[in-house]
Amino acid sequence: MKNCLKLAGLGLTAAAVAAPAFAEVAINQYLSVDGYAVAAGLISDKPPGSDKKASTLFNSGSEQYDSAKFGIAGKYKDFGGYVSLLYVPERGSDSSSGILDIYATWTAGDFTVTGGKFLSYLGYESFYPINMTQISYSLVAGIPAYHTGVKVDYAGKDFAVGVAVVDSLQPSGTTGAFFEGDGDFSDVGFEAYVSYTGIDSLTVFVGLGFDTGNNDTADEDSQLVVDIWASYAINEKLTIAGEFTYAEDVANYSWLVLAQYAFTDKISGIARISGRDGVNYDPDDNLGGDDGLMFTLSPTYTVTENLSIRAEVSYTDWNKSDSEWFYGVQALFKF
């Protein structure tokens, strides 16, 4: 899951790799702040097999639907740093708030070295809901989120590359953990990517993740993740994108295709189809651990530069469980 690399049509730079994609408000020449708040009303047909609809209003317990984030960035000459806090109401047995990012950077020419807790390179769709083009995630499976370690990024004119050594590829399996790896560097994880932006309006991304296993995550086995995505802005109004992912012991493959169209300066919308195959199905897994196809339509209305309203309707045709409808409306504020 997701940082500014997940946004269609953005060129990749070392600075972009190290920082979120939403706007910053400068305090002075050394410090700036950023943040967002999102809240949603949702209706869905789950758990699978139920004939009753589940609904939430500002209390989903999920960071993608209802959350608030505040971050502060500092920079002095070639050195920088970023710290952010995230609040997710009603998150159940897990912590509702905590430190999301905390890292320092050193830049030398086209190279940036980052150490601390940061977001995975992998995944097309953004971790941050404010940077999404729709409310829900696709069926793409196995994308990591936050972990702790060291990474080195290089940004050239037409391409960028990065390599990271982290505590674990996937999130910690410990109850109460707050968007973090397992914290154990005796068995580490690795990530690497290369992106190409040498053709106007085209971005191509190839990323790899590998975990050596024997760690405190949901799956203690070693794991390989391959993530490939591309986006192309056909014109000022229409952007298309596609992603293909292999995640060992999660899904044989998963994918998405997406088209985004700007109808006016204030109204845009996306149509998305996604799918996955090879999931180890558990009928007691209420998160939809199943193969399937998902169809999504989602319009967004930009009220002001800082406020937008988004809606979504999605239909998922699960392979072994009942099909599911999802409806949502979300307000998004950023600064």
N, C-alpha and C positions, 0 to 999 in steps of 0.2 A: 504494500500500500504506500503511500502517495505523497509526493511533493511537487515542486514546480516542473519537474521533468515529465509529469504525467499530462501536461496541458498541450493540446494540439497546437501546432503552428509556432511553438516557441523555439528559438534558437537556444542551444545549450552552451553555457559558459561556466567557468569555474565558480564565478560568483553565484550563478543561478543554482548550481549544485549545492552550495553551502547555505542557501537562504530560502525562506518561503517565497511564494509567488505573489501573495497579496500585497497591497500598497503599504508603504511605510510613511510615518509622520515624523519628520525630523525635529528633534529637540534642540540640537546644536550640531556643530560639524562633526561631533564624535558619537552622538547617541541618537537613536531613533526608536520608535515604538510601532507596533502593528497589532492587529487583533481582529476578532470577529465574534459574532453571536448568531446562532441559528436555532430555530424552534419550528416544530412540525406537528401537524395533525395527520394521523395515519390510520388506514383501515386495511386489514389483510385477512385472507382465509388461512389462518394457521392457528394451532399446529396442524401438520398434514393429517388428513383423515377426519378432521373435525367438521361438523356442519354449522359451526358458529364462527362468526367473524371476530377477530381481535382488533381493538382500536386503542390508540394512545393519543394524548394531547399534551405535548410538551414534556412527556415523561417516559419516552421510549427506553431510556437507559443506554442508548447507543450514541457514540460520538458523531456519527454521520447524520443523525437526525436532530438531536438536541444537545448543544454544547456551546461553550464560550472559551475563547483562547485569547491570551494576552502575552505579547513577547516584547523584549527589549534587546536591541542590537547595538553593539559598540564597535568602533573602528579607530585605530590609531596607527598611522603609517601602514606598515605591512601586516599588522596584527588586527584580529577581530574576534568577536565572540557573540553568542546569541543564547538567551535563556527565555523559555516560554512556559507558561502555566496553562493547564487545560482543566475545565470543569465540566463534568458530565452528570447531570442530576439523575437520581434513581438508578444508579449503576449496580444495584444489588449487592452481592457479597464482595465485589471488587471495589477498590478505592474510587471515590467519586471525583477527586481532584488530586493534582500532583504536578510534578515537573515533567513536561513533555520533551522539550529540547534543552540541552545544556552542552555547549561545545565551544572550542576556541579554534581559530584559524590562523594560518600564516601563509602569505602569498608571496611568491617569488616569480616574477614574470608571468608566464602562462600556467604556472603550477600553483595549486592550493593544497595545503596539508591541513586536515581537520581531525581533531581529537575530542572525544566526548560521546554524548548520546545524541544520535541523529537518525534520520529517516532512511529507509532502504532506497536504493536506486530503482528498484524494479516496480513495474506496473504502470499502465497507461492512465488509469483513472486516479484522481488525486485522493490522498488521505484526507485532505482538508475539504469539508463540504462547500466552503465558500468558492473553491476552485473547480467544483464539479459542474457538469452541464446538465445533470439530472439529479434526482433525490437519491435513488437506490444505486447500489453497486450491481454490476453485471454478474454473470455466473463464472467469470474468470476466477480460478482457484489457485491457492498456494502462494499468493503474493505476500512477502514479509512486510513488517511495519517498522517499528523502532528497535534499535539495538545500540550497544555501546562498543566503541573501538576506535580505530584510526583509519582514515582514508586519504588517498592522494588522487587529485584530479588534474587533468591537463585539458586546456581549452585552446584549440587551434582555430584557424579561420573557418574551415569547413567541417571540422570534426572535433569531438571531445571524447576522452577516455577517462575511466576512473577505476580504482581498485580499493577494496576495503577489507580489513580484518576485524571481525566483530566477535562478541562473546557468544552469540548464537544467531543463526539465520532467522529462525522463527521466534515468536514471542514466548516469554516465560510461561510455564504451566502452573506456576504457583498462585494460589488464591490470594487476591489482594494486589497482585502485580499491576503496575500502571504503565501500560504500553512500553515494555522494555524487554530486553533479552534475558537470558538466564543468569547473567552476572558472573559466570564461571569461565575463565580464560584457559583452563586446562584442556578443554575441548572447544575449539573455536569454529567460527563460520567465516565464509569468504563471499564477497561479491565483486563483480567486475562488469563494466559495460563499455560499449563504444557507440557513438551516435554520429550520424552524418547529416549535415545541413547544406551541402555544397550546391544543391539544386534549389532554385528559388521556390519557396512555399512548401518544400518537402522536408520532413524530418523522419529519419529511420533510426531506430534504437534496437540494439541487441544486448541483452543482459544475461548474466549467469549468476546463480547463487549455489553455494555448496556448504553443507554442514557436516562436520565429522562425526556427529552423533554423541551418544552417552552424555546428554545434557538434560537439564531440567526444563524441558519444553513438553508440549502436548504429545509430540512424537519423538522418542529418544533415539530412533534410528538415524543413520546418515541419510542425507537428502540432497538431491540435485534439482534445481529449478532453472528452467530456460524460459526467458521472456523476450518476445520479439514483437515490436509494434511500429507502425508507421502512420503518419498523418500528412495530408496534402490539402492546402487551401486552393481550391479550384479557382475561386475569385474572392472578392471582398465579402460575399454573402454566404458562400457554400464551402464547408470543410468536410472532408471524409477521413475516416481513420479505421484501422483494423489492428487486432492484437491476437497473438497465438502464444499459449503458455503450456509448458509441460512441468508438472510438479510431482516428483517421485513420491509414491505412497499417499498421494492426495487425489490426483486425477491423471488419467492417461494423457488427456489434452483438454484444454478449454480455450475459448475464443470469443471475440466480439467483433462486430462491424457497426459503424456508427456514421451518421450523417447529421451535420449541424447546419442550420440555415438561419440567417438573420433577415427576418421579414421587414423590420424597420430598425431605426436606431434604438428602440426600446423593447422590441419584441423579437425573441429568437426561439428556436425549438430544435429538439433532436429526435431522431428515430434510431433505435438501437436494437440489434438482435444479438444475443449471446447464447452460448451453450457450453456444456462440459460432458465428458464421457470417461468412464472408468473409475468413478467414485465408489468407495466401499460403503454401500448403503446400510444405514442403521435405522430401522423403523421407529426407534425411540428418540432419534435426533430431530428435535423440533426446529433446528436451523436449516433444514432442507438439505441434508447430506445425501444427495441423490443426483443421478444424471438428469439432464433436461434441456429444454429450450426456453428462453425468456425473450419476450417482445415488449419493448418500452417506447412510449411517447411521452415527451416532457417539454412543455413550453416554459419560458422564463420572461417575466416582465420587469424591466429595469425602471424602478420608480425614480431613484436618484442615483448619483454616482456611488453612493454608499449603501443603498437599500434596494433589494430586489425581492420579487415574489415568484416562487416556482411551484409548478404542479406536475403530477406524474400519474399515469396509469400504466401498469405492467401486468402481463399475463405470463405465467410460467407453466409450461406443460412438463410436469415431472414424469420420469420414466416409471417409477415404482410406487409413487404416492400420488395423492389427489392433486389435480391442477390447482393453481393459486392465482387469485387476483390481488393486486396491490394498488391502493389509491393513496395519494398524499398531496398535501399542500405545505409549503415551507417558506418561512420568511428568513431572509439572510441579510445581516448587517455587517459591514466591514469598515475598518478605518486604517 
